[in-house]
Amino acid sequence: MGVKHGKNGVVKFANNAVGERTSIAYSESVDVGDTTTMGKTAKTHVTGIPGWSGKVECIYDPSDASGQALVLIGSSIQIGFYLQGDAVGMTYVSGTASITSIDGAADLSKASTLSFGVTGNGPLVYDTVPA
């Protein structure tokens, strides 16, 4: 499968696509504990517990009842990030997350926007869209 354009990106709550998306992103990280001792010539470390977070930006649409309307601070959601789109055979990541930030904005020269951040609550799962 070749390179895909970002225009096909989808983010879903459960099985419902969030409407009017303009940007989606997720990030994984792992805690690192330094184990370097005096006299060493290079740093060493051990890895700890992994975690993940994500961000979604949208053109604000209050009629998006199964997507944007569910963006409530502190709520727990099942979320999937489909960077290549959600066609059969495409890969995606999903997990349970808490909505940890919400930003709304209006500008005289643009459409109003809504963006929200999530923090994973458990593992991020890699999968493929089934037939």
Backbone torsions as a table, in degrees:
resi	resn	phi	psi	omega
1	MET	NA	128.2	-176.2
2	GLY	-82.8	-174.0	178.6
3	VAL	-64.5	140.7	179.2
4	LYS	-116.8	147.3	177.3
5	HIS	-78.4	145.5	-179.8
6	GLY	-65.1	-14.1	-177.8
7	LYS	-61.6	-19.1	-178.1
8	ASN	-91.3	0.5	-176.8
9	GLY	-59.9	141.2	-179.9
10	VAL	-135.0	144.1	168.1
11	VAL	-125.7	137.2	-176.9
12	LYS	-126.0	143.6	166.2
13	PHE	-99.8	119.0	-171.4
14	ALA	54.8	-117.4	179.7
15	ASN	-109.5	13.7	-176.0
16	ASN	-107.8	124.0	179.0
17	ALA	-69.0	136.4	172.9
18	VAL	-75.5	130.3	-174.9
19	GLY	-78.5	158.0	171.0
20	GLU	57.7	36.3	-179.9
21	ARG	-67.7	141.2	173.1
22	THR	-120.3	-18.1	180.0
23	SER	-161.3	136.2	173.9
24	ILE	-134.9	147.1	179.9
25	ALA	-158.4	148.8	170.0
26	TYR	-138.0	159.8	-177.0
27	SER	-145.0	133.1	175.0
28	GLU	-107.7	148.1	176.6
29	SER	-148.8	166.1	177.4
30	VAL	-137.5	140.6	175.3
31	ASP	-64.4	144.5	179.3
32	VAL	-127.5	128.5	176.6
33	GLY	-107.1	123.4	-178.6
34	ASP	-70.4	130.5	177.4
35	THR	-118.3	12.2	-177.8
36	THR	-68.1	135.2	176.5
37	THR	-115.9	162.4	179.7
38	MET	-58.0	142.7	179.1
39	GLY	92.3	-10.4	178.7
40	LYS	-76.3	155.4	179.0
41	THR	-105.7	-1.5	176.9
42	ALA	-150.5	150.0	179.4
43	LYS	-71.5	149.2	172.7
44	THR	-130.9	160.3	-178.7
45	HIS	-157.0	168.7	169.4
46	VAL	-124.2	147.4	177.6
47	THR	-91.9	150.5	-178.1
48	GLY	-113.1	-126.7	-173.1
49	ILE	-95.4	127.7	178.1
50	PRO	-77.3	159.2	176.1
51	GLY	-152.1	174.6	-179.6
52	TRP	-153.5	162.0	178.0
53	SER	-150.0	170.2	179.4
54	GLY	-156.1	167.5	178.8
55	LYS	-144.8	139.5	178.8
56	VAL	-129.2	133.9	176.5
57	GLU	-119.8	137.1	-176.1
58	CYS	-138.8	158.6	162.7
59	ILE	-79.6	127.8	-172.8
60	TYR	-60.9	127.1	179.4
61	ASP	-140.6	92.2	-177.7
62	PRO	-64.7	-13.2	178.5
63	SER	-86.1	-1.3	179.0
64	ASP	-78.3	77.2	-171.4
65	ALA	-64.6	-31.1	-178.1
66	SER	-101.3	10.1	179.7
67	GLY	-132.6	-93.8	-174.5
68	GLN	-58.3	-33.4	-179.6
69	ALA	-65.6	-17.8	179.8
70	LEU	-89.1	-0.2	-179.7
71	VAL	-80.3	95.6	-179.6
72	LEU	-127.1	128.1	-176.3
73	ILE	-55.6	132.4	178.2
74	GLY	85.4	-8.7	-177.6
75	SER	-76.5	153.3	177.6
76	SER	-96.7	133.4	-178.4
77	ILE	-134.9	155.6	168.5
78	GLN	-96.6	118.7	-173.3
79	ILE	-127.4	143.0	176.2
80	GLY	-127.6	137.7	177.8
81	PHE	-110.7	114.1	-178.3
82	TYR	-111.2	86.7	-173.6
83	LEU	-66.3	-27.6	-178.3
84	GLN	-101.9	1.4	-173.2
85	GLY	105.5	176.1	-174.6
86	ASP	-115.0	28.6	176.2
87	ALA	-72.5	155.6	179.2
88	VAL	-52.0	133.0	177.8
89	GLY	90.9	-12.0	179.0
90	MET	-75.9	148.4	177.8
91	THR	-87.6	153.4	177.3
92	TYR	-154.7	167.5	175.0
93	VAL	-124.1	148.3	-179.7
94	SER	-151.0	163.6	177.0
95	GLY	178.3	177.1	175.5
96	THR	-89.1	137.2	-177.9
97	ALA	-144.2	161.4	171.9
98	SER	-105.7	138.9	174.3
99	ILE	-77.9	114.9	-172.4
100	THR	-110.8	-8.8	174.4
101	SER	-155.4	146.9	175.9
102	ILE	-138.2	131.7	176.8
103	ASP	-129.7	127.9	173.8
104	GLY	-117.0	148.5	-179.2
105	ALA	-150.5	147.1	173.4
106	ALA	-131.3	140.0	-177.8
107	ASP	-138.4	138.6	-177.8
108	LEU	-54.4	-32.7	-174.5
109	SER	-103.8	8.2	-176.8
110	LYS	-139.8	168.5	171.5
111	ALA	-72.5	149.7	176.0
112	SER	-63.0	148.3	-177.4
113	THR	-125.4	157.4	173.2
114	LEU	-134.8	130.3	173.7
115	SER	-133.2	151.8	179.5
116	PHE	-146.7	149.5	178.4
117	GLY	-112.8	148.5	178.4
118	VAL	-127.5	151.9	173.6
119	THR	-122.9	127.2	-177.4
120	GLY	-62.1	144.1	176.5
121	ASN	-124.9	80.1	-173.1
122	GLY	116.2	-172.3	-174.5
123	PRO	-75.5	156.6	170.3
124	LEU	-93.8	127.2	-174.0
125	VAL	-106.0	132.3	176.5
126	TYR	-95.3	134.5	-177.3
127	ASP	-151.9	178.4	177.9
128	THR	-125.1	138.3	179.4
129	VAL	-63.0	122.8	-178.6
130	PRO	-77.0	165.4	177.4
131	ALA	-74.5	NA	NA
